[in-house]
Amino acid sequence: MKIGNIEFGEYPLFLAPMEDVTDPTFRLLCKRFGADMVYSEFVSADALIRNVQSTERKLNINDEERPVVIQLYGRDPEPIAEAAKMAEAAHPDIIDLNFGCPVKKVAGKGGGAGLLKDIPKMLEIIKAVVKAVNTPVTVKTRLGWDENNKIITTLAEQIQDCGAQALAIHGRTRSQMYTGSADWTLIGEVKNNPRIKIPIIGNGDVTTPERAKECFDKYGVDAVMIGRATFGNPWIFEEIKYYLKNGERMEKKPFEYYIGILKEHIEKNIEWLGEIRGIIHTRRHLASTPLLKGIDNFKQTRIAILRAQTKDELIEILDGIKEKYNLV
Ligand SMILES: Cc1cc2nc3c(=O)[nH]c(=O)nc-3n(C[C@H](O)[C@H](O)[C@H](O)COP(=O)(O)O)c2cc1C
């Protein structure tokens, strides 16, 4: 499958855009384990055109992470189109528009998933951005606003007609936020609509190699996008790729291998943000990593990991786990 001129092999796996998670360090880590495309955190169009420095920093990309997407969100066509030009100057491979963010501070103000309540404006935004830039423009959205307004089948056609070159669908409504489970049947319907020619990227609750394969086989999507299951688990891309190729799970590597990756993540974040901010920024990954799940009597160690204030303290705890808990 292809988006613009970017050729993806079979069964592409994408790292989902996630605020405060998909920074360049994490994107590169996921890339190393096989992510076929990585997305930036969402970038506020309004903040970008006001030259807010912390927002401008979100445009930083490295050549090694290509193909890389910069995702924008906003409320109105003009500022988003202007922001898209600024984003284009950072040379992303794709510019993505976020019409899926459900949180109040975004959707409540008419941005993100808020645009699912104003489809004409959403379409105007897409057209304005497509016109403003030469970079391929894609869209990420949800099934609809709520249970009674699952409009994605019609909406997908409209999005395509506005010039978007791919569509990522998270199989939930805005009202669901992150509750319940993602419904892939409508994603499959969009994909199987003969009028739809652009690639459809399926997203929501893919956490295992088996589920990823099922999403490709049963719903026919062109790519699978993975979000939360990557927390403290960037190697998930390698595991899924292996399964898709060989039909069986990859053999687990020794505990030290995975701990080494988490330690590298901590060190990179510390290099980037300084000691304490780097540690805090990595905590979400340390709290969620499957590597440290299901270990008997682990509670105190987990608390110690999440409370550690210095790199030495944190690394010492991580280095001691294998022996303390007799892990292989
Ligand atoms: C912490 C967090 C931050 C997110 N930030 C964004 C974002 O900036 N842009 C976006 O389109 N979606 C964002 N999402 C939604 C994810 O991209 C994805 O659609 C959602 O988590 C469902 O996929 P998953 O079940 O694989 O996690 C975020 C999700 C989480 C959990």
The ligand as an SDF file (V2000), in Angstrom:
LIG
                    3D

 31 33  0  0  0  0  0  0  0  0999 V2000
   -1.9380    9.2240   26.3460 C   0  0  0  0  0  0  0  0  0  0  0  0
   -2.6480    9.2860   25.0210 C   0  0  0  0  0  0  0  0  0  0  0  0
   -2.4510   10.3960   24.2050 C   0  0  0  0  0  0  0  0  0  0  0  0
   -3.0850   10.4570   22.9540 C   0  0  0  0  0  0  0  0  0  0  0  0
   -2.8400   11.5460   22.1530 N   0  0  0  0  0  0  0  0  0  0  0  0
   -3.3360   11.5400   20.8850 C   0  0  0  0  0  0  0  0  0  0  0  0
   -2.9680   12.5540   19.9610 C   0  0  0  0  0  0  0  0  0  0  0  0
   -2.1810   13.4660   20.2710 O   0  0  0  0  0  0  0  0  0  0  0  0
   -3.5110   12.4970   18.7140 N   0  0  0  0  0  0  0  0  0  0  0  0
   -4.3770   11.5010   18.3230 C   0  0  0  0  0  0  0  0  0  0  0  0
   -4.8380   11.4750   17.1840 O   0  0  0  0  0  0  0  0  0  0  0  0
   -4.7270   10.5320   19.1800 N   0  0  0  0  0  0  0  0  0  0  0  0
   -4.2130   10.5170   20.4290 C   0  0  0  0  0  0  0  0  0  0  0  0
   -4.5080    9.4750   21.2620 N   0  0  0  0  0  0  0  0  0  0  0  0
   -5.3330    8.3570   20.7500 C   0  0  0  0  0  0  0  0  0  0  0  0
   -4.4470    7.2570   20.1450 C   0  0  0  0  0  0  0  0  0  0  0  0
   -3.7440    7.7220   19.0120 O   0  0  0  0  0  0  0  0  0  0  0  0
   -5.2980    6.0390   19.7340 C   0  0  0  0  0  0  0  0  0  0  0  0
   -6.2260    6.4560   18.7710 O   0  0  0  0  0  0  0  0  0  0  0  0
   -6.0450    5.4080   20.8990 C   0  0  0  0  0  0  0  0  0  0  0  0
   -5.2230    5.2930   22.0400 O   0  0  0  0  0  0  0  0  0  0  0  0
   -6.6050    4.0470   20.5310 C   0  0  0  0  0  0  0  0  0  0  0  0
   -5.5710    3.1750   20.1450 O   0  0  0  0  0  0  0  0  0  0  0  0
   -4.9770    2.0630   21.1700 P   0  0  0  0  0  0  0  0  0  0  0  0
   -6.1600    1.2480   21.6570 O   0  0  0  0  0  0  0  0  0  0  0  0
   -4.0240    1.2570   20.3400 O   0  0  0  0  0  0  0  0  0  0  0  0
   -4.3210    2.7980   22.2810 O   0  0  0  0  0  0  0  0  0  0  0  0
   -3.9320    9.4050   22.5250 C   0  0  0  0  0  0  0  0  0  0  0  0
   -4.1170    8.3080   23.3590 C   0  0  0  0  0  0  0  0  0  0  0  0
   -3.4840    8.2320   24.5890 C   0  0  0  0  0  0  0  0  0  0  0  0
   -3.7210    7.0150   25.4430 C   0  0  0  0  0  0  0  0  0  0  0  0
  1  2  1  0
  2  3  1  0
  2 30  2  0
  3  4  2  0
  4  5  1  0
  4 28  1  0
  5  6  2  0
  6  7  1  0
  6 13  1  0
  7  8  2  0
  7  9  1  0
  9 10  1  0
 10 11  2  0
 10 12  1  0
 12 13  2  0
 13 14  1  0
 14 15  1  0
 14 28  1  0
 15 16  1  0
 16 17  1  0
 16 18  1  0
 18 19  1  0
 18 20  1  0
 20 21  1  0
 20 22  1  0
 22 23  1  0
 23 24  1  0
 24 25  2  0
 24 26  1  0
 24 27  1  0
 28 29  2  0
 29 30  1  0
 30 31  1  0
M  END
$$$$
